[in-house]
Amino acid sequence: MLTPYNAAPEVFVLPSQLPIAGAGVLPVHSYLIRAHEPVLVDAGLPIDAGRFDQEVWNLVDPKDLKWVVVTHDDRDHVGSLREILAAAPNATLITNQLSVDRLAEYWNVPQHRVRAVNPGRSLDLGDRKITILRPPAYDAPSTIAVYDQKLETLFSADSFGAVLPEFASHAEDVAENDYYDGLALFTRANAPWTSLVDQDKFDKVIDLIRAVNPKTVLSAHGPVATGRTEALLEAMRKIPTMTPWLPPEDLDPEVVLERHEAELAAARADLTS
């Protein structure tokens, strides 16, 4: 895990990354909105457990955390979810019910602390309203994105993620070709189904995001992207015209994560032996 930084005055990036051999790095981010009712969006990588929790509590008192949004139940989005909810007694989990059901395969999710939502719904979170959307591309059927109306910011889950030559906190720090090539590569690998979709139907999803017109897009797998929403939507719109990209195992994010977890476990075993 890396050191948190600001994406906007009220928003902190909780950054991490996975090295992708031969391609660069894949950012893996969660976000904290330090609002009147603080909101955590996603809960980090499993290999960052402990450090992730510490960084969250450095930014907000556990008893003050009000909402935890889980965009979907993949491991790189829920690594510290149980620990966060255990430490934050007043926090409610906002997610799709399918995510809750899938999490229940290995954790008895406290249903009384869940607010299940579907795309199209809006919620009042004290000093702001959020709207739940379906992002254009995703790798889990439970995926939701969140638009913060006050911040004019879209928390887009996996959509608009990119494999980058090296870590960058903001999109303007990445060469244009590298950024959009990395977006195409990641999206084709993460959502290979996009090559099968009807272009007109896909464009309608793009148009829903365009209608919201977020000033800033915060992907779980990309740098802070402010003032380039139209360019991102156009890049995404082209994805169905491309062939899926099936990476060799050394480039697959799940394989990379499993390898790092094994290396970490071995290092801990060496320390205790």
N, C-alpha and C positions, 0 to 999 in steps of 0.2 A: 504494500500500500504506500501511496505517496502522500505528501502534505496537502491538506485541504486548502482550497483557494476560492475566491469569490467569482461567481458567474454574473452576479448582479448584486446591488446593495443588500437584498434580503436573502440571496441564494448562495449556498456554499456547495462546491463540488467536493465529494468524498471520493478521490481518484485512486484508481489502481490500474494495472495493465498486465497483459499476458504476452510474452514474447512469442511471435509466430515465425518459426525458423524459415529463413530465406525470403520473408515478405516484410518483416518489420514488427510492429507491436499493435495489439488490439486494446484500446482503452476499455476499462470496465468501471463505470461510474455509478454511484448513487448520489442523491442530492438532499440537502436539508434546506427547507424554506423556514427561516426564522421569523415567522409571522406571529400575530397575536395568539393564534393557536398553531404552534409549530407543526410542520409536516415533514416527515422523512419519506423520500421516494426511493424505494428499494433498499436492500439491506446487505449489500456487499458480497464479496467472494468468501467461500469457506476458508481458504488459506489465509485470509485477513482477519479471521475471528480473533477477538481480543483487542487487537489494534484498532479495528473498525469501531467497536463499541466505545473505546476510549476516546477516539476522535469525535464521535457523535456527542458524547457527554461533555466534551470540552466546549461544545458549541451550544448545548441546551441542557438544562437540568432534566434528569429522567422523569421527575414528577410533572414537568411542564409539557412534555411531548404529548401532543393530542391525537395526531393521526400518523399512521404508517401506511403508505400506498405501496402495494406490490403490483408492478405492471404485469408480471407473470411468474410462474413458480420455478423457472429454471434455476439451477444451483447458483449461478453467478449473480442472481438477484435476491436470494434469500439466505445467504450464508450465515448471517447473524440474527435472523428474524426472531427465533425463539428467545435468544438472550435479550434482544431489544425489548420485546413485549414483556418478558419477565421483570426487567428492570424499570419499565415505564408503566405503572399501574393504571394510568389514566388514558393510555393510548388505545385507539380503535383502529383495527386493520380494515383498509379499504382495498378490495380486490374483486375480481370476477369469481363467482361461485365455483367454477371449474378449477381455478387455482387452489381454492380451499380443499376441494375434493382430492386433487392430486397431491397436495401437501399432506393430506391425511393418510397417505400410503406409508409415511414414516413418522408422523407427528400428529397427535390428537389436538387439532387446532381448536382453541377455545371459542366455540360458536357465538357465545354471548359478547365476544369482543370483535365480531366481524360485521362489517357493513358491505353486503354483496352488491355490486354494481355492474351494469352493462352499458355498452356504447349508447350515447344519446342522452344520458342522465346528467343532470347538474346537481351539485351539492353546495350548500352554504357552510363554509368553514370559518365562521366568525367575521374576520375583516376582509374576506375574499370569497369568490365563488369559483368553483372548478367545474369543468365540463369533461365528461368521459368520452373518449373517441376511440375508434378502431384505427390504428396506424396503418400505413400502406403495406408495409412488409413486416413479417414476424415469423418466428419459428415455433411458437406455441399457440394452440387454439384459444387459450385463455387470455391472450394479451390485450391489455388496455393501454391507452395513452391518456395523459392528463393535460388539459389546457387551463392554466391559471389566468383568469380574466384580468385580474389586477396587474399582474406582471406582464401580460401579453406574451406568455412563454409557454411553449409546448414541451412537455416531458414525454419524449416520443418512444420510450422503450427501446427496442433494437433498431427501429427505423432510423435511417440516416447515420448509422454507424459506419465506420471506415477503418480498414487496416492502414496504418500510417508508417512511413519510413522510420520515424522516431516519435516519442511522446511529445504532444503539443497541447497546451491548455486551451488555446483559442484557434479557430479555423484560419484566421489571418496569418498565423505563424506557419502554415503548411502551404507549400506550392500548390497552385490551383490544380495542375494535372495530377499531382500525387493525391490530393484530397479526393477528387471526383473519381479517379481510377480506383482508389482504395474503397470508396463507397460502393462502386459497382462490384468490385471483387467480393466484399463482405456480404452484400445483399444477395448476390447470386449464390454464394455458398450457404448463407444462413436461411434463405428462403427460396430454394430451387423451384418451388411450385410456381413462382412468378412467370416462368417460361411457358406455363400452361394456361394462363388466364386470358380471358377476353380483354383486349386492349380498352374497349369502350367502358367496360365495367371497372377496370383498374383506374381509368381516368376519372371516373366518378368519385372514387375514394380520394384521389389526388385533389379533386375540386372541393371536397369537403374540408380538407386542410387549408386549401387556398382561401376558402370563404372565411375561415377563422382568422387567417392572415397573422400568424404569430410573428412578433418582432424577433424573438429568439427561439432557437430550437436546441434543446438539451437532450441529446441521445445518451442512452446507457453505454454506447460504444463509440462515442465521437467527441471531438472538441466542442467548446462553446461556439455556437454559430449564430451570430447576431447580424441582422441586416442582409441575409442571403437566402431567405425562405424561398423566393421564386426560383433561384438557381438550384436549390436542393430539390424542389418539386419537379423541375424539368429533368434533373439527373435521375430521379426516381422513376419518372414516367417512361424513360427509355429502357428500364430494366427488363420488361417482358419481351422486348425485341432481341435480347441477348440469350445465349445458351447458358444453362446452369453451370456453375463451377464447382466441381467436386474435388476438394483438396486432398492431397495425399495425407496420410495420418499425421505426419509431423506438422502439418499446418492446421489441423482440425482443432478448434478451441477447446472442445471437450477433452480430447486426448492430451492437449497441452496442460489443461487444468489437472487431469488425473496424474500426469507425470510430476507436476510440481507438488501435488499433495503427497505423492509417494516419497519424493526427495525430502520434503519437510518432515514426514514421519520417520524416515531413516535418520535424519539429523537429530531429531529429538531422542530417538533410541540410543544413539551414540553418546549423547550427553548424560543419559541416565545409566549407562552401562559401566 
